[in-house]
Amino acid sequence: GAGVSQSPSNKVTEKGKDVELRCDPISGHTALYWYRQRLGQGLEFLIYFQGNSAPDKSGLPSDRFSAERTGESVSTLTIQRTQQEDSAVYLCATGYEAFFGQGTRLTVV
Amino acid sequence: TQLLEQSPQFLSIQEGENLTVYCNSSSVFSSLQWYRQEPGEGPVLLVTVVTGGEVKKLKRLTFQFGDARKDSSLHITAAQPGDTGLYLCAGADSGAGSYQLTFGKGTKLSVIP
């Protein structure tokens, strides 16, 4: 596609449920980032994929968070047993100059 | 871990005023990007600077990369309400070919009509 596409755009979930967020990258972009942005805050790095290299998972806040990506394809970010503090906008960016999607606004109630 | 510090954190100015925001690090970056983010949107890339001492202009915005490639500044001339937003800098470290980006926390700019 022409840009980075994220889905869903909004997600409301109950505390304790699992959620899966999806990022469709710009075709050909080998670099892919996931960031978290709490209301009124800057970007918090979560994970970085670079082609087939081992991802940099150093930003994942707990073992409830995981992400997958195969090659240059779609990436999914999974949050298990969601907590209220997980409420935030989750942003995906692809390419070395980081073109961002619109984000997924996650609300845990 | 490379850190980027942005200052000021918040800035509120009147329309027509000039302003400068800063992005500083103790680390050297291979390139540095500036983004603007408006409420409800993802950050949008404004410019990439790659050469120490480089100056780039984008209409009323002037971006400068420090000689040592550790810092950068963004100067806005005659600010307008449409400039309101969160300005983020991000440094790229091409060491080991990773090109991983490190983001600062951002400067939240409000331009009052």
Backbone of each chain as ProteinMPNN parsed JSONL, in Angstrom:
{"seq_chain_A": "GAGVSQSPSNKVTEKGKDVELRCDPISGHTALYWYRQRLGQGLEFLIYFQGNSAPDKSGLPSDRFSAERTGESVSTLTIQRTQQEDSAVYLCATGYEAFFGQGTRLTVV", "coords_chain_A": {"N_chain_A": [[0.814, -1.197, 0.0], [0.208, 2.401, -0.079], [0.913, 3.653, 2.245], [1.743, 3.201, 5.759], [-0.302, 0.942, 7.377], [-2.472, 0.508, 10.067], [-4.294, -1.643, 12.208], [-6.79, -2.664, 14.619], [-8.172, 0.71, 14.391], [-9.149, 1.717, 16.694], [-9.497, 0.2, 19.891], [-11.31, -1.233, 22.402], [-11.052, -2.959, 25.343], [-11.617, -5.485, 27.834], [-10.142, -5.594, 31.048], [-7.646, -8.028, 31.527], [-8.146, -9.477, 29.235], [-6.786, -10.686, 26.102], [-5.143, -8.915, 23.453], [-4.636, -8.205, 19.981], [-2.68, -6.405, 17.818], [-2.287, -4.96, 14.609], [0.06, -4.354, 11.979], [0.536, -3.173, 8.791], [3.131, -2.915, 6.645], [4.867, -0.42, 4.605], [5.463, -1.452, 1.343], [8.431, -3.255, 0.783], [9.87, -2.152, 2.842], [12.252, -2.916, 5.174], [12.83, -2.367, 7.796], [11.072, -2.153, 10.841], [9.197, -0.689, 13.384], [7.759, -0.707, 16.657], [6.0, 1.442, 18.769], [4.921, 2.881, 21.87], [2.604, 5.256, 23.002], [1.647, 7.177, 25.536], [-1.052, 9.223, 26.739], [-0.488, 12.511, 25.878], [2.245, 12.215, 26.023], [5.685, 11.415, 25.006], [7.236, 9.184, 22.596], [7.492, 5.767, 23.345], [9.794, 3.329, 22.988], [9.259, 0.04, 21.842], [9.778, -2.405, 20.298], [11.948, -3.541, 17.661], [12.257, -4.526, 14.351], [14.427, -5.82, 11.906], [14.641, -6.797, 8.878], [15.53, -10.136, 8.444], [16.961, -10.387, 10.731], [17.581, -10.97, 14.26], [15.067, -9.639, 16.327], [15.12, -6.506, 18.136], [14.165, -6.527, 21.26], [14.257, -4.991, 23.464], [12.709, -2.937, 24.512], [10.25, -3.888, 25.305], [7.801, -3.88, 27.802], [7.021, -5.887, 29.596], [6.644, -9.47, 30.068], [4.176, -9.925, 29.099], [3.882, -8.746, 26.738], [4.4, -9.219, 23.286], [5.756, -9.593, 19.99], [5.548, -10.223, 16.499], [7.045, -10.825, 13.329], [7.49, -11.777, 10.031], [10.047, -11.797, 7.84], [9.634, -9.241, 5.503], [7.027, -8.704, 6.003], [3.672, -8.36, 7.295], [3.298, -7.198, 10.665], [2.534, -8.222, 13.985], [1.471, -7.138, 17.142], [1.117, -8.388, 20.277], [-0.698, -8.277, 23.244], [-0.988, -9.762, 26.245], [-3.347, -10.647, 28.775], [-4.392, -8.024, 29.466], [-3.826, -4.897, 31.131], [-4.937, -1.961, 32.916], [-2.995, 0.014, 32.767], [-1.928, -0.452, 30.312], [-3.284, 1.005, 28.504], [-3.119, 3.118, 25.801], [-1.805, 4.777, 22.849], [-0.744, 2.791, 20.252], [1.861, 2.777, 18.103], [3.037, 2.082, 14.861], [5.885, 2.016, 12.795], [7.612, 2.119, 9.689], [10.533, 1.475, 7.658], [13.739, 3.097, 7.195], [13.617, 5.783, 7.722], [11.421, 5.932, 9.24], [8.34, 5.947, 8.674], [5.176, 6.582, 9.794], [2.244, 4.803, 10.9], [-1.271, 5.46, 11.555], [-1.79, 4.643, 14.056], [-3.007, 2.588, 16.79], [-5.519, 3.047, 19.047], [-5.668, 1.956, 22.196], [-7.819, 1.025, 24.731], [-8.186, -0.018, 27.946], [-10.565, -1.353, 29.989]], "CA_chain_A": [[0.0, 0.0, 0.0], [0.918, 3.66, -0.172], [1.4, 4.072, 3.541], [1.669, 2.203, 6.817], [-1.691, 0.764, 7.797], [-2.613, -0.172, 11.339], [-5.672, -2.008, 12.544], [-7.866, -1.696, 14.404], [-7.802, 2.083, 14.736], [-9.523, 1.826, 18.1], [-9.826, -1.064, 20.517], [-11.652, -1.19, 23.819], [-11.042, -4.327, 25.826], [-11.741, -5.633, 29.28], [-8.935, -5.99, 31.776], [-7.418, -9.457, 31.57], [-8.262, -10.074, 27.918], [-5.655, -10.538, 25.193], [-5.42, -8.132, 22.247], [-3.642, -8.308, 18.906], [-2.65, -5.213, 16.979], [-1.681, -5.332, 13.329], [0.719, -3.299, 11.205], [0.878, -3.496, 7.405], [4.186, -1.954, 6.318], [5.058, 0.0, 3.226], [6.124, -2.531, 0.615], [9.877, -3.118, 0.62], [10.529, -1.639, 4.045], [12.726, -4.016, 6.006], [12.838, -1.938, 9.19], [9.736, -1.941, 11.406], [9.245, -0.327, 14.8], [6.542, -0.495, 17.443], [6.145, 2.389, 19.865], [3.74, 3.159, 22.675], [2.514, 6.672, 23.356], [0.596, 7.486, 26.487], [-1.693, 10.508, 26.492], [0.32, 13.693, 26.114], [3.642, 11.863, 26.24], [6.488, 11.104, 23.833], [7.201, 7.815, 22.109], [8.217, 4.763, 24.137], [10.202, 2.243, 22.106], [8.883, -1.303, 22.277], [10.494, -3.467, 19.596], [12.454, -3.159, 16.344], [12.572, -5.621, 13.44], [15.26, -5.434, 10.776], [14.716, -7.931, 7.966], [15.506, -11.456, 9.09], [17.804, -10.375, 11.931], [16.859, -11.102, 15.529], [14.51, -8.339, 16.708], [15.52, -5.862, 19.384], [12.97, -6.553, 22.107], [14.664, -4.396, 24.729], [11.723, -1.991, 25.007], [8.997, -4.513, 25.747], [7.74, -3.584, 29.241], [6.829, -7.096, 30.409], [6.495, -10.676, 29.246], [2.829, -9.975, 28.529], [3.992, -8.139, 25.409], [5.202, -9.941, 22.305], [5.515, -9.152, 18.622], [6.064, -11.122, 15.47], [7.102, -10.37, 11.94], [8.241, -12.689, 9.181], [10.627, -11.091, 6.696], [9.188, -7.86, 5.314], [5.569, -8.768, 5.942], [2.865, -7.794, 8.373], [3.72, -7.443, 12.046], [1.477, -8.194, 14.988], [1.862, -6.9, 18.532], [0.133, -9.039, 21.143], [-0.638, -7.976, 24.676], [-1.779, -10.763, 26.977], [-3.849, -10.293, 30.118], [-4.246, -6.574, 29.476], [-4.007, -4.124, 32.356], [-5.355, -0.584, 32.618], [-1.827, 0.825, 32.407], [-1.583, -0.696, 28.912], [-4.049, 1.948, 27.688], [-2.215, 4.035, 25.107], [-1.797, 4.624, 21.395], [0.364, 1.953, 19.799], [2.243, 3.256, 16.777], [3.965, 1.291, 14.063], [6.588, 2.792, 11.776], [8.466, 1.263, 8.873], [11.539, 2.166, 6.873], [14.823, 3.684, 7.991], [13.229, 7.126, 8.136], [10.251, 5.788, 10.117], [7.033, 6.445, 8.255], [4.269, 6.08, 10.816], [0.82, 4.626, 10.705], [-2.118, 6.345, 12.361], [-1.816, 4.138, 15.413], [-4.179, 1.926, 17.381], [-5.794, 3.546, 20.391], [-6.126, 0.854, 23.044], [-8.384, 1.401, 26.027], [-8.472, -1.192, 28.778], [-11.538, -0.922, 31.005]], "C_chain_A": [[0.853, 1.255, 0.0], [1.526, 4.067, 1.147], [1.345, 2.913, 4.511], [0.231, 2.138, 7.323], [-1.742, -0.022, 9.099], [-4.085, -0.485, 11.593], [-5.695, -2.788, 13.86], [-7.397, -0.283, 14.741], [-8.117, 2.351, 16.205], [-9.885, 0.453, 18.636], [-10.113, -0.827, 21.987], [-11.755, -2.637, 24.282], [-11.164, -4.354, 27.339], [-10.412, -6.075, 29.873], [-8.835, -7.51, 31.826], [-7.533, -10.154, 30.226], [-6.988, -9.857, 27.107], [-6.08, -9.688, 24.003], [-4.283, -8.315, 21.25], [-3.78, -7.086, 18.003], [-1.84, -5.524, 15.72], [-1.07, -4.117, 12.65], [1.064, -3.835, 9.822], [1.905, -2.475, 6.924], [4.097, -1.471, 4.878], [5.885, -1.085, 2.529], [7.611, -2.25, 0.45], [10.61, -2.607, 1.835], [10.939, -2.801, 4.942], [12.719, -3.652, 7.493], [11.402, -1.685, 9.646], [9.861, -1.738, 12.905], [7.836, -0.354, 15.381], [6.882, 0.454, 18.586], [4.825, 2.481, 20.618], [3.763, 4.645, 23.047], [1.333, 6.868, 24.296], [0.121, 8.911, 26.256], [-0.769, 11.662, 26.853], [1.803, 13.444, 26.29], [4.372, 11.646, 24.914], [6.36, 9.632, 23.475], [8.06, 6.908, 22.974], [8.525, 3.579, 23.226], [9.803, 0.895, 22.68], [9.769, -2.365, 21.633], [10.857, -2.996, 18.194], [12.787, -4.426, 15.572], [13.413, -5.066, 12.292], [15.45, -6.686, 9.916], [14.59, -9.242, 8.714], [16.404, -11.538, 10.316], [16.947, -10.552, 13.171], [16.341, -9.738, 15.952], [15.111, -7.82, 18.007], [14.277, -5.712, 20.237], [13.193, -5.782, 23.41], [13.64, -3.428, 25.315], [10.429, -2.612, 25.5], [8.906, -4.428, 27.274], [7.553, -4.808, 30.13], [6.662, -8.281, 29.481], [5.066, -10.843, 28.743], [2.814, -9.44, 27.096], [4.863, -9.009, 24.518], [4.855, -9.412, 20.925], [6.158, -10.132, 17.669], [6.108, -10.395, 14.138], [7.946, -11.377, 11.182], [8.726, -11.922, 7.963], [10.179, -9.648, 6.647], [7.679, -7.762, 5.331], [4.942, -8.065, 7.13], [3.478, -8.125, 9.727], [2.499, -7.401, 12.953], [2.103, -7.989, 16.363], [0.754, -7.48, 19.395], [0.375, -8.648, 22.588], [-1.559, -8.973, 25.37], [-2.2, -10.187, 28.328], [-3.733, -8.777, 30.33], [-4.559, -5.971, 30.841], [-4.382, -2.698, 31.97], [-4.169, 0.285, 32.212], [-1.354, 0.569, 30.978], [-2.325, 0.269, 27.979], [-3.116, 3.004, 27.113], [-2.498, 3.941, 23.616], [-0.547, 3.832, 21.025], [0.647, 2.298, 18.336], [3.239, 2.308, 16.134], [4.612, 2.215, 13.046], [7.469, 1.854, 10.974], [9.424, 2.093, 8.044], [12.557, 2.85, 7.759], [14.496, 5.1, 8.442], [11.907, 7.135, 8.883], [9.028, 6.537, 9.619], [5.99, 5.764, 9.149], [2.876, 5.804, 10.271], [0.061, 5.57, 11.627], [-2.204, 5.882, 13.812], [-3.093, 3.384, 15.754], [-4.344, 2.466, 18.791], [-6.407, 2.421, 21.2], [-6.611, 1.412, 24.376], [-8.749, 0.13, 26.77], [-9.382, -0.743, 29.923], [-11.741, -2.01, 32.073]], "O_chain_A": [[2.08, 1.179, 0.071], [2.547, 4.754, 1.175], [0.96, 1.799, 4.157], [-0.371, 3.16, 7.654], [-1.132, -1.085, 9.219], [-4.982, 0.285, 11.248], [-4.737, -3.49, 14.183], [-6.325, -0.111, 15.322], [-7.424, 3.122, 16.868], [-10.498, -0.358, 17.941], [-9.282, -0.295, 22.723], [-12.464, -3.441, 23.677], [-10.858, -3.38, 28.027], [-9.662, -6.836, 29.262], [-9.811, -8.196, 32.129], [-7.078, -11.287, 30.074], [-6.207, -8.95, 27.396], [-7.238, -9.73, 23.587], [-3.133, -8.545, 21.622], [-4.861, -6.784, 17.497], [-0.847, -6.25, 15.762], [-1.597, -3.007, 12.728], [1.788, -4.822, 9.69], [1.588, -1.291, 6.807], [3.368, -2.023, 4.054], [6.88, -1.567, 3.07], [8.009, -1.162, 0.036], [11.84, -2.62, 1.869], [10.1, -3.57, 5.41], [12.615, -4.531, 8.349], [10.613, -1.076, 8.924], [10.532, -2.498, 13.602], [6.856, -0.064, 14.695], [7.893, 0.302, 19.272], [3.758, 2.196, 20.074], [4.812, 5.206, 23.363], [0.174, 6.74, 23.9], [0.825, 9.713, 25.641], [-0.321, 11.778, 27.994], [2.545, 14.351, 26.665], [3.767, 11.687, 23.843], [5.489, 8.927, 23.985], [9.203, 7.232, 23.295], [7.612, 2.905, 22.748], [9.99, 0.64, 23.87], [10.432, -3.134, 22.33], [10.167, -2.16, 17.61], [13.506, -5.294, 16.065], [13.142, -3.982, 11.775], [16.309, -7.523, 10.195], [13.673, -9.439, 9.511], [16.595, -12.615, 10.881], [15.739, -10.316, 13.144], [17.097, -8.766, 15.939], [15.551, -8.591, 18.86], [13.429, -4.862, 19.963], [12.407, -5.908, 24.35], [13.699, -3.127, 26.507], [9.59, -1.91, 26.065], [9.827, -4.854, 27.97], [7.899, -4.764, 31.311], [6.553, -8.124, 28.265], [4.773, -11.804, 28.031], [1.862, -9.654, 26.346], [5.924, -9.478, 24.931], [3.78, -8.848, 20.72], [7.16, -10.776, 17.977], [5.322, -9.487, 13.866], [9.008, -11.782, 11.655], [7.927, -11.453, 7.153], [10.322, -8.911, 7.622], [7.107, -6.845, 4.744], [5.58, -7.299, 7.853], [4.09, -9.176, 9.914], [1.557, -6.645, 12.719], [3.126, -8.587, 16.696], [-0.411, -7.105, 19.258], [1.501, -8.685, 23.083], [-2.761, -9.015, 25.107], [-1.507, -9.364, 28.927], [-3.063, -8.317, 31.255], [-5.413, -6.45, 31.586], [-4.168, -2.279, 30.833], [-4.32, 1.196, 31.397], [-0.482, 1.281, 30.478], [-2.018, 0.334, 26.788], [-2.413, 3.697, 27.849], [-3.319, 3.137, 23.174], [0.564, 4.169, 21.436], [-0.204, 2.134, 17.461], [4.158, 1.804, 16.78], [3.955, 3.1, 12.498], [8.016, 0.896, 11.519], [9.168, 3.263, 7.76], [12.287, 3.148, 8.922], [15.041, 5.57, 9.441], [11.332, 8.194, 9.134], [8.722, 7.632, 10.092], [5.934, 4.538, 9.242], [2.398, 6.451, 9.339], [0.647, 6.36, 12.367], [-2.634, 6.632, 14.689], [-4.12, 3.529, 15.09], [-3.443, 2.363, 19.622], [-7.525, 1.982, 20.929], [-5.909, 2.165, 25.05], [-9.524, -0.692, 26.281], [-9.022, 0.126, 30.718], [-12.523, -1.822, 33.005]]}, "seq_chain_B": "TQLLEQSPQFLSIQEGENLTVYCNSSSVFSSLQWYRQEPGEGPVLLVTVVTGGEVKKLKRLTFQFGDARKDSSLHITAAQPGDTGLYLCAGADSGAGSYQLTFGKGTKLSVIP", "coords_chain_B": {"N_chain_B": [[22.996, 2.421, 25.589], [21.538, 4.88, 23.615], [20.649, 8.239, 24.216], [18.337, 10.849, 23.611], [17.823, 14.159, 24.323], [15.298, 16.52, 24.506], [14.542, 19.97, 24.364], [12.783, 23.079, 24.855], [10.501, 21.247, 26.999], [7.855, 21.998, 26.899], [6.27, 24.624, 25.09], [4.825, 27.712, 24.696], [3.703, 30.149, 22.62], [3.082, 33.381, 21.079], [1.366, 34.001, 18.032], [3.391, 34.773, 15.242], [5.775, 35.109, 16.552], [9.246, 34.082, 16.936], [10.962, 30.94, 17.369], [13.058, 28.437, 18.925], [13.837, 25.045, 19.129], [15.492, 22.333, 20.778], [17.643, 19.497, 20.402], [19.505, 17.169, 21.942], [22.383, 15.115, 22.495], [24.743, 12.808, 23.933], [25.801, 11.071, 22.26], [26.972, 10.082, 19.008], [25.296, 10.376, 15.957], [24.365, 8.795, 12.893], [22.511, 9.922, 11.267], [19.813, 12.293, 11.571], [16.468, 12.803, 12.349], [13.586, 14.941, 12.13], [10.282, 15.218, 13.325], [6.773, 16.035, 13.143], [3.933, 15.87, 15.136], [0.496, 15.784, 15.158], [-2.51, 16.069, 17.15], [-4.103, 12.928, 17.551], [-2.972, 11.814, 15.335], [-0.333, 9.977, 13.589], [3.243, 10.555, 13.95], [4.751, 12.759, 11.556], [7.224, 12.803, 9.13], [9.495, 15.478, 8.857], [12.086, 16.329, 8.068], [15.333, 15.06, 7.193], [18.607, 15.062, 8.376], [22.013, 14.621, 7.606], [24.716, 15.257, 7.451], [27.387, 16.593, 9.349], [27.011, 19.877, 10.587], [25.187, 20.537, 8.691], [22.555, 22.441, 7.227], [19.147, 22.726, 6.767], [16.317, 24.014, 5.081], [12.846, 24.45, 5.343], [10.418, 26.024, 4.178], [9.289, 28.134, 6.609], [10.74, 26.859, 8.508], [13.846, 25.999, 9.915], [16.392, 23.728, 10.007], [19.128, 22.423, 11.786], [22.051, 20.503, 11.922], [24.376, 19.495, 14.296], [27.954, 20.118, 14.25], [29.41, 17.972, 15.232], [27.632, 15.964, 15.003], [25.973, 15.339, 17.131], [23.913, 16.8, 18.059], [21.005, 18.815, 17.413], [19.006, 21.445, 16.02], [15.86, 23.124, 15.718], [14.464, 25.778, 14.168], [11.837, 28.042, 14.1], [10.408, 30.506, 12.199], [8.376, 33.34, 12.589], [5.983, 32.117, 13.796], [2.989, 30.213, 13.282], [-0.475, 29.404, 13.983], [-0.955, 26.919, 12.815], [1.417, 25.606, 13.153], [1.348, 24.392, 15.544], [1.861, 21.593, 17.629], [3.403, 18.398, 18.442], [6.803, 18.182, 18.47], [9.237, 16.044, 17.434], [12.467, 14.639, 17.717], [14.682, 12.293, 16.217], [17.334, 10.054, 16.346], [19.497, 8.236, 14.232], [21.338, 5.284, 14.381], [23.701, 3.822, 12.636], [25.353, 1.786, 13.205], [26.664, -1.451, 12.931], [24.901, -1.864, 10.93], [22.229, -1.603, 11.653], [20.508, 0.621, 11.754], [18.775, 1.566, 13.714], [16.334, 3.64, 15.235], [16.366, 6.237, 17.671], [14.21, 7.976, 19.708], [13.558, 11.281, 20.936], [11.779, 12.78, 23.752], [10.174, 14.807, 22.938], [8.97, 18.125, 22.033], [6.355, 20.063, 23.012], [4.53, 22.241, 21.247], [2.646, 25.172, 21.337], [0.938, 27.49, 19.495], [-0.414, 30.535, 19.829], [-3.191, 32.222, 18.56]], "CA_chain_B": [[21.736, 3.006, 25.119], [21.671, 6.277, 23.229], [19.551, 9.062, 24.677], [18.157, 12.154, 23.008], [17.076, 15.055, 25.189], [14.711, 17.646, 23.789], [14.177, 21.096, 25.209], [12.058, 22.833, 26.097], [9.487, 20.195, 26.925], [6.632, 22.686, 26.502], [6.513, 25.987, 24.633], [3.612, 28.391, 24.279], [4.089, 31.457, 22.104], [2.097, 34.115, 20.296], [1.529, 33.992, 16.566], [4.327, 35.772, 14.726], [7.056, 35.041, 17.257], [10.218, 33.071, 16.514], [11.299, 30.001, 18.44], [14.034, 27.387, 18.629], [13.817, 23.874, 19.998], [16.798, 21.686, 20.729], [17.721, 18.044, 20.52], [20.898, 16.98, 22.322], [22.795, 13.788, 22.907], [26.179, 12.6, 24.111], [26.178, 10.076, 21.262], [27.036, 10.494, 17.612], [24.308, 9.718, 15.109], [24.653, 8.81, 11.47], [21.559, 10.879, 10.712], [18.831, 12.726, 12.562], [15.191, 13.189, 11.74], [12.601, 15.718, 12.872], [8.9, 14.876, 13.019], [5.718, 16.771, 13.825], [2.772, 15.04, 15.385], [-0.713, 16.501, 15.553], [-3.375, 15.196, 17.965], [-4.837, 11.876, 16.867], [-2.264, 11.359, 14.142], [1.021, 9.523, 13.801], [4.249, 11.564, 13.59], [5.04, 12.922, 10.13], [8.613, 13.207, 8.918], [9.711, 16.809, 8.292], [13.385, 16.449, 7.427], [16.445, 14.222, 7.639], [19.929, 15.67, 8.205], [22.998, 13.538, 7.677], [26.094, 15.752, 7.453], [27.679, 17.533, 10.418], [26.952, 21.261, 10.161], [24.177, 20.705, 7.64], [21.384, 23.277, 7.476], [18.079, 22.54, 5.776], [15.18, 24.917, 5.277], [11.548, 23.998, 4.854], [9.591, 27.223, 4.341], [9.692, 28.934, 7.767], [11.457, 25.988, 9.441], [15.259, 25.806, 9.623], [16.942, 22.611, 10.771], [20.588, 22.392, 11.76], [22.711, 19.344, 12.529], [25.622, 19.953, 14.876], [29.18, 19.703, 13.569], [29.824, 16.66, 15.734], [26.484, 15.065, 14.763], [25.409, 14.903, 18.406], [22.81, 17.65, 18.453], [20.301, 19.452, 16.315], [18.04, 22.467, 16.423], [14.78, 23.477, 14.795], [14.071, 27.171, 14.357], [10.637, 28.421, 13.348], [10.271, 31.957, 12.047], [6.999, 33.85, 12.46], [5.15, 30.938, 14.039], [1.564, 30.302, 12.982], [-1.247, 28.388, 14.724], [-0.8, 25.628, 12.154], [2.662, 24.969, 13.593], [1.075, 23.727, 16.818], [2.003, 20.144, 17.589], [4.518, 17.803, 19.17], [7.964, 18.064, 17.6], [10.074, 14.943, 17.887], [13.678, 14.342, 16.97], [15.068, 10.887, 16.289], [18.663, 9.814, 15.835], [19.729, 6.915, 13.663], [22.657, 4.727, 14.604], [23.864, 2.801, 11.596], [26.337, 0.815, 13.638], [26.299, -2.841, 12.657], [23.878, -1.894, 9.896], [20.881, -1.764, 12.189], [19.707, 1.815, 11.487], [17.718, 1.716, 14.695], [16.062, 5.023, 15.604], [16.11, 6.593, 19.056], [13.405, 9.187, 19.746], [13.45, 12.112, 22.114], [10.443, 12.839, 24.339], [9.385, 15.771, 22.192], [8.637, 19.475, 22.488], [4.962, 20.353, 22.687], [4.444, 23.658, 20.869], [1.323, 25.776, 21.146], [1.012, 28.83, 18.934], [-1.692, 31.171, 20.163], [-3.537, 33.234, 17.534]], "C_chain_B": [[21.959, 4.482, 24.801], [20.44, 7.031, 23.683], [19.553, 10.384, 23.935], [17.322, 12.993, 23.951], [16.582, 16.243, 24.387], [14.335, 18.736, 24.792], [13.713, 22.262, 24.345], [11.037, 21.711, 25.915], [8.158, 20.771, 26.439], [6.994, 24.107, 26.086], [5.2, 26.556, 24.135], [3.979, 29.808, 23.867], [2.947, 32.09, 21.331], [2.408, 33.984, 18.809], [2.469, 35.114, 16.143], [5.691, 35.751, 15.405], [7.957, 33.974, 16.637], [10.516, 32.14, 17.68], [12.354, 29.02, 17.951], [13.853, 26.253, 19.631], [15.07, 23.059, 19.731], [16.685, 20.185, 20.969], [19.188, 17.713, 20.764], [21.176, 15.557, 22.774], [24.29, 13.763, 23.156], [26.708, 11.623, 23.065], [26.2, 10.683, 19.863], [26.016, 9.695, 16.814], [24.721, 9.807, 13.644], [23.706, 9.752, 10.738], [20.568, 11.238, 11.799], [17.594, 13.199, 11.833], [14.387, 14.059, 12.698], [11.209, 15.355, 12.365], [7.979, 15.878, 13.709], [4.521, 15.851, 13.957], [1.619, 15.923, 15.841], [-1.616, 15.537, 16.309], [-4.13, 14.185, 17.119], [-4.169, 11.329, 15.63], [-0.918, 10.749, 14.527], [2.007, 10.631, 13.456], [4.506, 11.568, 12.086], [6.457, 13.457, 9.979], [8.684, 14.59, 8.256], [11.01, 16.855, 7.481], [14.339, 15.41, 7.992], [17.736, 14.99, 7.382], [20.974, 14.6, 8.439], [24.439, 14.024, 7.818], [26.294, 16.736, 8.591], [27.716, 18.956, 9.899], [25.881, 21.551, 9.119], [23.025, 21.575, 8.112], [20.373, 23.016, 6.363], [16.926, 23.47, 6.116], [13.943, 24.327, 4.625], [10.583, 25.132, 5.15], [10.082, 28.013, 5.559], [10.466, 28.113, 8.801], [12.899, 25.826, 8.976], [15.803, 24.748, 10.571], [18.462, 22.647, 10.654], [21.078, 21.152, 12.489], [24.058, 19.819, 13.046], [26.841, 19.394, 14.157], [29.602, 18.293, 13.963], [28.732, 15.604, 15.588], [25.946, 14.485, 16.069], [24.169, 15.708, 18.781], [22.208, 18.298, 17.215], [19.358, 20.501, 16.873], [17.032, 22.671, 15.307], [14.35, 24.897, 15.13], [12.86, 27.452, 13.49], [10.526, 29.938, 13.362], [8.795, 32.308, 11.879], [5.981, 32.717, 12.615], [3.668, 31.234, 13.772], [0.815, 29.22, 13.752], [-1.131, 27.0, 14.114], [0.486, 24.907, 12.503], [2.474, 24.224, 14.908], [1.19, 22.221, 16.664], [3.153, 19.698, 18.46], [5.662, 17.592, 18.193], [8.932, 17.05, 18.212], [11.334, 14.868, 17.053], [14.016, 12.867, 17.181], [16.432, 10.723, 15.646], [18.8, 8.387, 15.341], [21.169, 6.501, 13.909], [22.84, 3.605, 13.607], [24.931, 1.778, 11.962], [25.839, -0.599, 13.427], [25.148, -2.931, 11.667], [22.469, -1.946, 10.389], [19.969, -0.6, 11.864], [18.583, 2.003, 12.492], [17.583, 3.174, 15.108], [15.839, 5.146, 17.101], [15.37, 7.923, 19.066], [13.605, 9.943, 21.047], [12.008, 12.132, 22.602], [9.562, 13.874, 23.661], [9.265, 17.127, 22.858], [7.216, 19.76, 22.044], [4.818, 21.849, 22.477], [2.987, 24.063, 20.703], [1.523, 27.186, 20.634], [-0.371, 29.454, 19.067], [-2.003, 32.267, 19.149], [-3.585, 34.638, 18.134]], "O_chain_B": [[22.498, 5.232, 25.615], [19.319, 6.538, 23.556], [20.602, 10.967, 23.662], [16.228, 12.585, 24.341], [17.351, 16.893, 23.678], [13.88, 18.462, 25.902], [14.191, 22.425, 23.222], [10.758, 21.29, 24.793], [7.43, 20.134, 25.678], [7.901, 24.719, 26.649], [4.541, 25.975, 23.273], [4.504, 30.578, 24.671], [1.973, 31.427, 20.975], [3.564, 33.872, 18.401], [2.364, 36.247, 16.614], [6.654, 36.316, 14.886], [7.497, 33.089, 15.916], [10.341, 32.51, 18.841], [12.526, 28.798, 16.752], [13.732, 26.486, 20.834], [15.634, 23.079, 18.637], [15.774, 19.692, 21.633], [20.028, 17.947, 19.895], [20.32, 14.889, 23.355], [25.023, 14.609, 22.642], [27.912, 11.375, 22.99], [25.523, 11.674, 19.587], [25.894, 8.482, 16.982], [25.347, 10.778, 13.218], [24.063, 10.316, 9.703], [20.492, 10.567, 12.828], [17.673, 13.907, 10.829], [14.495, 13.929, 13.917], [10.979, 15.204, 11.165], [8.342, 16.487, 14.715], [4.146, 15.149, 13.018], [1.748, 16.703, 16.784], [-1.51, 14.323, 16.135], [-4.724, 14.534, 16.099], [-4.729, 10.473, 14.945], [-0.418, 10.965, 15.632], [1.647, 11.563, 12.737], [4.481, 10.526, 11.432], [6.838, 14.437, 10.619], [8.033, 14.845, 7.243], [11.033, 17.354, 6.356], [14.177, 14.941, 9.118], [17.937, 15.512, 6.286], [20.849, 13.776, 9.345], [25.298, 13.265, 8.265], [25.466, 17.625, 8.788], [28.368, 19.234, 8.893], [25.699, 22.701, 8.717], [22.573, 21.463, 9.252], [20.7, 23.078, 5.178], [16.602, 23.685, 7.284], [13.988, 23.785, 3.52], [10.001, 25.2, 6.232], [11.204, 28.518, 5.535], [10.81, 28.63, 9.864], [13.157, 25.552, 7.804], [15.684, 24.87, 11.79], [19.012, 22.87, 9.575], [20.567, 20.803, 13.553], [24.804, 20.475, 12.32], [26.776, 18.335, 13.533], [30.086, 17.521, 13.135], [28.911, 14.464, 16.017], [25.525, 13.33, 16.133], [23.452, 15.345, 19.713], [22.804, 18.327, 16.138], [18.964, 20.453, 18.038], [17.306, 22.429, 14.132], [13.923, 25.178, 16.25], [12.848, 27.145, 12.298], [10.55, 30.565, 14.421], [8.066, 31.66, 11.129], [5.227, 32.405, 11.694], [3.177, 32.339, 14.003], [1.414, 28.215, 14.135], [-1.203, 26.004, 14.834], [0.64, 23.727, 12.19], [3.368, 23.493, 15.334], [0.687, 21.641, 15.702], [3.798, 20.505, 19.13], [5.502, 16.893, 17.192], [9.376, 17.193, 19.352], [11.29, 15.013, 15.832], [13.67, 12.279, 18.205], [16.662, 11.197, 14.533], [18.287, 7.45, 15.952], [22.101, 7.271, 13.675], [22.207, 2.556, 13.72], [25.361, 0.994, 11.116], [24.683, -0.897, 13.728], [24.49, -3.967, 11.575], [21.571, -2.299, 9.626], [18.764, -0.797, 11.71], [17.536, 2.549, 12.145], [18.582, 3.865, 15.308], [15.214, 4.288, 17.726], [15.851, 8.9, 18.491], [13.795, 9.352, 22.11], [11.119, 11.575, 21.958], [8.339, 13.83, 23.79], [9.432, 17.267, 24.069], [6.903, 19.708, 20.854], [4.966, 22.633, 23.414], [2.206, 23.394, 20.026], [2.203, 27.99, 21.27], [-1.353, 28.972, 18.503], [-1.173, 33.142, 18.906], [-3.858, 35.605, 17.422]]}, "name": "protein", "num_of_chains": 2, "seq": "GAGVSQSPSNKVTEKGKDVELRCDPISGHTALYWYRQRLGQGLEFLIYFQGNSAPDKSGLPSDRFSAERTGESVSTLTIQRTQQEDSAVYLCATGYEAFFGQGTRLTVVTQLLEQSPQFLSIQEGENLTVYCNSSSVFSSLQWYRQEPGEGPVLLVTVVTGGEVKKLKRLTFQFGDARKDSSLHITAAQPGDTGLYLCAGADSGAGSYQLTFGKGTKLSVIP"}
